[in-house]
Structure formats: structure tokens, C-alpha cells
Amino acid sequence: MTHTRGRPCIWVLTEMILMRRRKLWILLAALGCFLLAAGGASAQSAQSNPTVTYPAGFAVSPPLSQISQPALPTVQTIIPLRPRPLAGGGALAPSLADQALQTAVGGLLELEDEGAMPRFPGVSANGSAPPDPNLAVGPNHIVQMVNTEVAVYSKSGTIFAGYPKTIGSLFSALGGSCTGEWGDPIVQYDKAADRWLISQLGSFSAPFAECFAVSRTNDPTGAYNLYAYSFGNNLNDYPKIGVWPTSTNSAYTATYNLFLNGGPFVGAALCAYDRAAMLAGAASPVSVCYTIANDGGYLPSDLDGSTLPPAGSSGVFLTFETLSSLRYYRLSPNFANPGSSTLSAPTDIAVASFNEACGGGTCVPQAGTSQLLDSLGDRPMYRLAYRNFGDHDALVFNHSVAAGSSVGLRWYELRSPLAGAFTLYQQGTFAPDSTYRWMGSAAMDQAGDIAVGYSASSSSLSPAIRYTGRTQSDALGTMRTETSLLAGAGSQTGGLSRWGDYTALRIDPSDDCTFWYTNEYQPSNGSFNWATFIGSFKFSNCGASAPDFSVSASPASQTVVQGNPASYTVTVTPSGGFNGPVSLSLSALPAGASATFNPTPINNGSGNSTLTITTSASTAAGSYPLTITGTSGGLTHSTPVTLVVNSASSPNFSISASPSSQTVTQGNPASYTVTVTSSGGFASTVDLSATGLPSGAIATFSPASIAGSGTSTLSVTTSASTPTGSYTLTITGTSTSPSLTHSTTVTLVVNSASSGNFSLSASPASRTVTAGNSTSYTATVTPSGGFTGSVNLSVSGLPSGASATFSVNPIAGSGNSTMSVTTSTSTPTGSYTLTITGTSTSPSLTHSTTVTMVVNSFSISASPASQTVTRGNSADYTVTVTPINGFNGTVTLRVRGLPLNSSASFNPTSVTGQGTSTMTVSTNASTSTGTFTLRIRATNGSATHSTTVQLVVQ
């Protein structure tokens, strides 16, 4: 153990188990304390040349399912905690308020059918502490690892026969120290290869090693390629493994904290292993490692999702370097020529100042005992989850920090242009109350939602398993209200402080949306009696069209004379049910100019705002590209416009035309008024011309030129042979002295002299729908006069949170199309007039019809708010369904969050329109004790509303 930053010297009595031949050896080792100079022994530095290593051993295992298991040892083993020194020095951060602390309570997480998500017990106590629970998820399997054991489950929670198995038994064909039970296990599912990777430490004494097993097929119960990589006299403690499958330098990446012979801290090892060779079963895949002296706690980037990192991009290795900064390196391995591999210079990222949870040590309280638990606040917590979104990379991770009188979770999202430098995108400290939250694991789904799973405990709460999360529409740096995955039924006692040392939050590769989390808890008071739990959850917005918006502006360019204003229309268009407020801003204005938006924000997800730019006499003449940006929570979109400023003292003119569009029948004329406006004393002659005319059409100006300023009539005459259609005509004014040219556009629509027409109708005239459900109408196009054109359909007047699609669009000549309108639970109740519009471009025709949509809804409540029950008894709640705006549908009821070994029933099981149901929660003698938040969900079709009550089991 390394003694750091004034921590008391701790001696740990370590019992180590050698599982080879199932013969137990107990080694009592007193680990000395080594005092580091304040701020570290020396400045942190990376070795200039890599350490190149080949496996000390290689073998192929029999199928894991066929490996027999001897009895587990009965000895209890405490795996020692080896703190890492804070590289940037040991001084505490200034005693200031946490600038990243989330001060407002977030809203409820919107979870998809929470009651149907699989949740089940994992591996339980086996004589080692702590358990180091982690898991990996494949298309059909879940593999969970704890210290000394591995288990395989179906996704419904059924453990495969013969499991769990000792980790060392998997390496029996390899022999040597890898057959022992040394701990720090990691399991990975490599989605790109459809393979599994299992690793553990190779020894507690020199020569130290890391043991890898890479599956030969996609079956985690099958055979594995086995490797052992030596670390010589350096104990490679706290290994963390990442999958980095680029197309050109794919690697399994790893980080370790190095301790010389298990004693003095050396630094960090940042490593890359030849993934392609390990997958192929080569006997000697190379590894490339760099040592960062006197620094540690690094995590390797670990891919989530189906989009690989950019070809040739370097793996990322990240830690927090000081109490106000992060640091990362990038390693580019060259497995064909390992000596030419490169490690980048470090990149530091400033973050909000923090103090390590418990000063990096032990301070987490529990209910009913004075025993405190380890915080591991001295290091980032597994994993450093990476995702490629196509236009940027993202990394998310967390660590535990001091939060007033308790402990909270500091989490980060870093972003970069693809393969560019990472910068801080958002950060937050989640500590909504005095409960201690620590031992977190973070991940991000395909929609950009972030979740963090963690342990929660206090002097009145036994260690529980909880999670929180956020969607992209939430304000940056904020999480929503936490959700309980499992309430702890006991506290850890017996002088045992070890907890963790890490957990794992994973993304299901089958949908890239479902989160799977595993952590430990105490089923009852005691020591060495821990259990683990595996649970899943999914945000309701993931997998659907994520709520989003776009920003556009018109016109694309405006020209003004110094001292005059210009205006643009900014339009926000929603998608995926987006209905949030969008705040507008403008960048790159020239000096002496100011801008205002009216309104800002644009509420309810859609609408227009007028951008007015006012220039002054001092605004320099020139052309300025401006950027209009719309922001809503974590969503940001921009659009460019141009502002051209002309000198007030320079003669100039502008040109405009009205009306903006004219419609004629073949053989008939149309006219426009063209206006030339002078500025700066302009008095020259402006010659007029028109381009873009259809064939068979001619244009004349009367007059053909304008002196200084004035108007001219543009007459456009079509012929019987002029093709029908819509044409953009460009009217240009040209002055030779000074040499100036300005243009404007108008539209000419030519219809056929014999063209037909159509009418548009819709049925039924009115529909009623419950918010969160869908309804439909039939739109009918009826032709006349030989009409055969295509009619494009659109609808306006939809309420916020609603969207519409047409089954056939366009309709050719005649026919029907089903308009499906989908509402969300946030769609306001009321009566809405929807305007369905049909538009034909050839001939140019537009017709509309209207229908009515009545939106109703319902609410759910329950009483009393809390019930207390003694194990073996039951408690009743009254659930009330209240209709809104005439709702009379049938609502089905269910509940989530029940303690283990309890059940619930509803009488009646559903309510029609309005009414009540009695929910009875029944417990038995083995029901978990504690305080539980029960979420009662009421569902009508796709519409779901929920409420919560509290159950206290004694």
C-alpha cells in the first residue's frame, strides 16, 4: 500500500489463495507504508520508448462449460486497496462552492415499460472482499464477473448450468500463476468481432502478470485463446480493459497502476494489445506499453455502439490530474513495427474544482453501524465510455467527490471533432441530498442520453443500488431524479471497509439503447456476505426518433447602408416530438452593430423570430458572415447568413420588385413593379434586365432604365407553347458609373390553358384521441377537367408534441391517403382544427380542407403517500384515475420497485374512464426491509402516466 497525502499508515493482513490443483496456500503478508514527498516523488513523465512484450504463455482452453469445478475455499480473503498519489499534488482544492453542483432537482426519468425490464440476482459471496462486480452484454448472453468467479446468464436472468466457475479454472490449460484466483477481473463483449474477452491479475508476487482469455467463437461458454503477459517486478494493480477496434490499428487497450514488488508506487502503464492477433488465436500477439512515472488512475477508452472510431485514430487514456483538471494521452500502436509506436504529449482539460470523496479514503456511513466504507475517491471510476456520433466523438465517465457533508458523483462529457482534441462539453456534480453516492459507472446510449449507476448509503440507509440519467434535451450539467434499482437490506460490519472496487454500466448491443448495470449490496448485516444484482433500464426516447430541431433563416443575405437596419426571419422546425424552448444567439457581428431577436426563446419547439441588426455610422463597410445559433438544453444547431454593409458616403442603389409571385395561363401576360432606391447621393442610370424566362415568353421594361431612383413595369408575355411550371426570374439593375450591380427575384407560375383541377376532402370530420396515443383520418383527392397531376399533402395546426404522416404522399391524380396523427403524453388537451393542404406544381394548384382533433387525457394519483408494514403483512393504497377533457378509455395498472420477495395486486386490475382501484402489497418473512419507492403506472394504449408512493418494510 502506498501512503499518500498525510493518510494514516494502514497495514492490511492479506490472505492469498492459489487455486491451482485446488490446493490452498495462505500467505500472510504485511504491506509496508511508503511516504511520498508532497506533490509526488518527481514530475510526471512518459517514457520515450515503448516497452514491447510478448506473451509468456499461450494455450487454448476447453469449452468453459465443460471445465469441472472443485469446491470453493472456505478462507476469507481481503484484497488490499492500493491508493494512487494525486499527480498534481496533495493540497485540497479551495474551500469554495462546487461550481458544477446541480442545484435544482431534475424531473422524473421517462423509462420504457420499466416493469418489463429484466432484473435479477447475480453472483453472491464467495470468500473474497470486495467483489469488483462487472459485466458484459452480448446479443444473447450476459457474462458477470466478481473476484474469483465468472457466471453466464440469459438475458431473462437464468444462470447457465454449472456456473459460476472460478476464473482460474478457465486458465487451467495455460498453467502457471494464471490458474490462481488473484482478482481485479474484467469482462468485455467485443461487438465488432462478436467475441468475448476475460481478464484477471496473474499473481500477487513477482513475476507479476495479466491474464487474458479471448473467446474463439461468439459463445461465451465455449473455448478461449489464453495469454499471460509479464510485468516483471511491478505489480500491475487495478487493471482496466477497453475495446478499440479501429480498421487500421485495432487494439485491446489497458491501464494499470504499477507498484514495485507490490510496495512503492511507480506510475501508470498505458498499454495496447494486438487485438487482431488475439482474435485469430496467434501464439504471440505483441503488446505495447508506456509508463507514466508517478501518475496513475488512468482509464482506457472503451467503444459503445456500432460505429467504429475513425480509421487510425489513437486510443484515449484519461485520469484526473489535479483537483481542477483532467489529463489524457493518445497511444498509436504499430503492431507490425512495435518500436515505432507513439504516445502523444499529455493534454490537460480544466474542470470545476473539487475535493476527492473522503479525501480519497474511507468515510461512507451505513445504517445501524459505525463501520465506514471505502470511497475510492482517489481515481476515475470504470468505464471511460466512448461513442462515435458521425460528426463528433464523445467520452463519458465519473468519479466521487466531496459534496458538503456527504459525497456525490462528478460526471463529465468530453467531445471532439472526429479524431481531434477532446474538450469539456459538460460536467455536473450529482448530490441532491445528504446521502452518500459513490462507486459509479457511466455510459451513453445511441440517442446521446447519459446514465450513471452507483451505490448510495447514509447513517439511516443501508447500501443501495441506484441510477440517474439525462437526455440531450435536458439543461447541460444536470441529471434527472434518481431511480432505485435495489434497496439494500443490510450493512457491512465486522471491521470490513472494502467496497467495490468498481462496477459496470453497459449498453445492450441488440438495440444500443438498453442500459445494464451491476453492483453489490448487503442482503443482511454482516461481512463477507455480499451479494450482487443485475438490472436493466431504457430511456423512452431512445430508439425512436429523438426529439430535435433545426434552425433556418431567410433571406440568406441582406445589404444595408451604414447606420441602417436589416432584418431576417429565423425559423425553428421541430422533429421527433420536440417541444422545448429554443434560445437564439448571434455571433460574428461587426463592430458598431447590435442585434435583437423577437421573440427569444421560441417556445413549444417551433415558430419564427425576427432578427433585427442595427448598424451605426462607424460600422465598417464590408461583407460579414454571421452565425445564428439555437440552443435547447444539450441540443445546439446553427445556420449562416450574410450581412453586407455599404458605406453611407458612397453612392449606391438597391432594387426590389412586387408582387413576389404572379400566376398566368399559357398565352397571357403578367406584370411586376420594379423599384430602384438610391443612397449616398446616387444619381446615375440603372439599366434593367431579366433572366430565367421560360421558352416562348418575352419580357419588357417600361422604362428600360431608371435615373437615380424610381419604378419600372416589367411585363412578361407568355405564348401558347410556353411550358407550364414555376419559374424564378432574376431582375438585375446595372450602373456603369459607379460600377454597381444589384438583383432581386420574383416567381412566375404558368398554368396550362386546358389544365384540370382537383378537390380535397377528409373524413371523419372529427376524432378524439388520448394524449400519448394515435388517431387517423382519410384524405381524398378528387380530380376534374382531366387533372392527372401529383398532389403533395401537408398538415398544419397540430398541437405541440404531436406529429403526422401520410401513408401515400403524393397522390397521383386521384386517390386516398391515411393521415396518422401521433400525440405524446405532453400534448395539451383541447380541441384543435387541423388544416390539410394539397398542392400540385403542374398545374400550380392548392386546395385545403379541415378536420377537428379533440385531445383528452387522464391523471393518476394514489393515497396514502406512505405506508409502513411489518414483514409478513400487507399494505393497501387507493389508486385514483381522473379523466381530463372527456376521457373514457380503459386504464390498466401495474407497479414497479417492489422489495425482493414481495408482490402486489390491483382490485380491479383496470379502471374505465374514472374510478379507483385498491393496490395491495403483500410481504413475507423474507421480504427485504427498508424504504422503497413504488412507481404505479397507468396505461391506455401507448399513453402512460405514473405516480409514486412509499413503502416502509420493517
Phi, psi and omega in degrees: 000141178262133179269125186223147171046049173071014178289148178296148179291129183240128176255129182246125176275113189251125174255127183244143188245125173257115189269352182301131184059015178057027180263127187270126173239131180247119180249119177269115185238124174267116182271121181288169178251137182236121186273120176271146174297150182304132178084005179103158185292323179202172181298148180287137179210148178263140178296145186283330181243144183285155168269119183258126185227145173243154185298139176284343179204151178216140175201170174242128183280157164292169176307134182303324182296340184261359181280121182286157186237121171286172180294147177291149177292157180263351181288147177261129187240125172264118177276122190291149174265126179246099181297155175251139178295146174284116189300324184278006180112163188263359183293143177289152176294157178306147182282072181241161176299140178294113184288348178259002183294127176285116187264341180252142178289131181282166178285175179291144173291134175269104186252144182277114176039063186306325183292341182263356182283132183297138176211132187199160179292146174255202180296144180246183191309140182223015179103350179253150175212134001277176184277340184052053186290134172206165183211166171225150186236128175249190180297327186230354186229157166236128176249121178249141175234143168228172177305118175084354182220155176226141180223150179240131182234155163284167181287348175272355175103009178276121179282138181291149181300138177090000180250154006283161177238152177290144181294320181301329181295330177299329185264015184299326179291336180280326182073186179072198188290341181297344179281354177279180181244092190254344174092191186053051182282152172221137173237139179231144165254118180271096186297320184297329180257349185058048180226171181240148177231133178233137180218157172202165173299155183257349181183157170258004178218157183295145357283130181282159185202165169239134184251129180240141171230122181243122186296146180274344176222186178276007180265113182291347178267004183270203183277156183228147166279128187248136181220149172231124180247126185277144171244016174061235183270004180258120172291121181270075188282155173053053180292141174229135188244138177234157175253122183229078191267061177292163184285344185242335180218053186295141185212153158266121184259156184207152174229150180216152166261122186263134178230122183297115182053029180080008184249256185299142178290133180259312184154200182252146170252125176251119193230154173225133181247143184292095184298315183300319181291322180292322177294325182281351181079024177297151184283339189218060177295137184277150170239148180235123182231145171239140177259129175257105186296138172058027178221156183191190179077017183286151172240143175270145176296142189223118189290133165243149177092177184266344181274119183289160171300155179306145181305131178080359181289150185271145174294148183255138178231119194227146172214173165266128190269321176226185179278014175209020180205151171255159176219139174221152172244161173234128183251126178247096181282148171237094187288338176285328179223077191304326182295342179266006174298156183227148172241130183291166167292155181290148173243127180255141180235120179288137177227170178299137182300149179209167167242142180301143175303130178057026185062022182090355188249231191241120179200005186281118182279164177224163178285137170075013180204155174269359180292126178261157183247154178293143180262333190050036179288001183270008185205155170296150183259139179305127017241169166262087188280127183248144175214138177258114182265007178093321176246352176198159171265156174221142173235137175228142175197178181211166168207168185264137183227160173293137180224088184064237181267005181229204183228139178229180182256118170267122181237155185222149162237122175254144178228157175209154163300153186309123179065012178267192182282138177279141175227164180287121176265316176202157177211156178199153172246118183262106179209071188290345179205195187277000176295142176277128179237125185200180179061047185274165171215133186242152175203169184226136178271181186295339179275357183088007175288143179246138174231151175226125172260152187193171171267149178224133182205160176198179180294346177242011184222124172287152185307124183242166178249122183223170174210159172222177182187178181209155172251169183295339181278352180284155178301141181303143176079012183237148172243158177274180181300140182288158179234140180276127172269321177200132176275134177288139181261353181206174178242154180275129185231200174073024179075012183262113180262345187293129181213136179105240356281355178200167177226183182215128171249124186237160176253132178291122182290346182290325180233351180059024181231322186284127175270137172241133183226142173228143180203171179260162173206172178254116178289340176199166179299140178152186176230152183057027177235026181298161172224164176239161182223145179237128181218161180226157176201160183213132176287139187294337182278343184282137181092333172272179174291112185296139177302131182203179178208164174233157180238133174224164181213147177216149353289171181288337181213144175228145179241130180226161172265142179318132179092357181247160181265165172219152181226153179226152173259120180258128184241129174255125181242123183275162171211157178062029178079013179299134178216025181275170176282142179241116177272140185249144176215162183228137179235160175077024175297143175289158178301141179086002179244151177226162183220147174224150173247139177221106002267170164210129002283168168272117186271163175065019169084350181207158178141184182241153173222142178266119174269119178247122178251125179250122177264165177239173180297339181269354179295124184292140176294146179154179179251127187237118172281124182247153179239121176264126184240133174250133183229133174218107184059234179272002180266132179220130176221152185225162173214145181264150168221166180238138174243121177254120180252121176259153181292138179291336182270353180265131177300136182202175175210162172234160183228139178216166180213149177214152352291171182284340180212144175226145179240131180227161171265144179316131178093358182247162182262166172217154182224153179225151175259122181257129183241129174252126181242125183269158175211158178063028178080016181297130180221011183281174181271133178251116177273137186253144175211162180226138176230165179093010181291144174287163179296146180083002180243146177232156181230142175226148175249139176225104358282167182282343178215157182232131179269117177076277178211159181154193182233159176217147178263121174266118178252124178247122181249124177263168177238173179297338181266357179297124182297143175290156179146182179249130187233137174264118180259134178254119178260124185241133173250133184232131175242137181267335181216098001287165182281104183223144176220128175224153184223161171214164182236152172224167181245138174241121178252122181250122177256156180289143178293336181244018186292150178274200183210179177211160173238158183232131177223167180212148178215154351290171182290336183211144175227151174243133183222147176272132181308126184107347179250183184238158173216173183213157176225158176252119176263132185238128174257123180244120184276162172210157177062030178078019181297129179228012184286174177265134182248115176274134184255143174213164181223144176228165179092008179293143176287164179299145180080004179245149177221161184223146174226154176247133182292327176233122180199113009275172172262127182271109175076293180207160178143186183242155173218136178272120175267114178261126180248122180251124178259168175242168180295344179269356179295125182295144175288155180147181179252129186234136174266117180259130179257116177264126184242133174249131184232130175245134180269337180217097000286165181281103183222146177220130177222154183223161172212163183235151172225166180247137174237122178257122182256122174242179182197187177210161176234162181229140176219165181213147178215151355288169181292336182211143175227144176245132184223144174271139182311134183100350180248180182233163178225144181247145173228147175259120180258126184244129174255124182244124181283152176232128176058044172085014180300133178220024180280176180263129182248123176264150188240143172207168185222149179227154176099012180295147175293160178302144177063041172223168180214165180220149176221155178242140177222105359284170182282345178214160180231133178257122178073276183219141177161188183231160175220144178265120175265122179250122177257122183250133178244168174224185187295339181257006179297138178299139176269158179136189179255127187234138174264116180261128178257115179264124184246134178246129188231132170231106186062237177267356182275125182227133172230154184218163173213164182235149171227168181247140176236125177252118180254124180250000000 
